[in-house]
Amino acid sequence: LHTVQQITSFQNYLEPLNIKLKPCDDNIIDDVWHDRPERPAKPFFPHANQFNGLQTSHKIKPILETVASKKADYTVMTNPESISWLLNIRAHDSPFTPSCHAFLIIDREGNMNAFTDLNKITPDVYRHTGNAVRWYSFEDFFDILLQFSDKKIIVDFNQLPQKIFDFLTQNKAEIIPQSDPCILARALKNKIEQQNAQHIQEEDSVAVINFLAWLEQSRS
């Protein structure tokens, strides 16, 4: 539930106070959260090219260049927004943010293993992501990581859960810290994204104008 960066920050503050953090095998919140909502179950859906402007095969190129420059074997991504952007898929997993709850492993050749709730992967999503992406259940994630002994793995400490970091180091993987390669690319909007942003701002402006007109008429 906490990233490597968060745990490091906590430890730096607590160690001078002689307080040590110990990981829990189970989430103790689960024992007291009796009315916890069900996990989101709605399926993922493709984000069409008319909206994203770039296919995954183009978006992944800078990532593979980074992998090659670091002489790494894999990149492990755990940021839902970046994974959704890279694969051009969306979901209903989080209110008001259409990102997909998933993990992603990319090898140096550009092959991708994605991990999520497989009930959410529809035939449309399979077709949309194509042969470059192999879909697995979340339960398979650590089994795949077992194969990473002595491999060089690029990760973002601001995004990577501490549990995954501990698992990789225990299995003697070489960790290469690197900022999420998708964050800057997500911020640099292509022409299609710029046009769509302008269009949606126009629609939003019309909605605000109609509301203000209604409000003015209601007061008179």
Secondary structure, DSSP 8 states (H G I E B T S, - for coil): --BHHHHHHHHHHHGGGT------SS-GGGGT-TT---------EE--HHHH-S-HHHHTHHHHHHHHHTT-SEEEE--HHHHHHHHTEE-SSBTTB-----EEEEETTS-EEEEE-GGG--HHHHHHHGGGEEEEEGGGHHHHHGGGTT-EEEE-TTTSBHHHHHHHHHTT-EEEE---THHHHHHS--HHHHHHHHHHHHHHHHHHHHHHHHHHHHH-
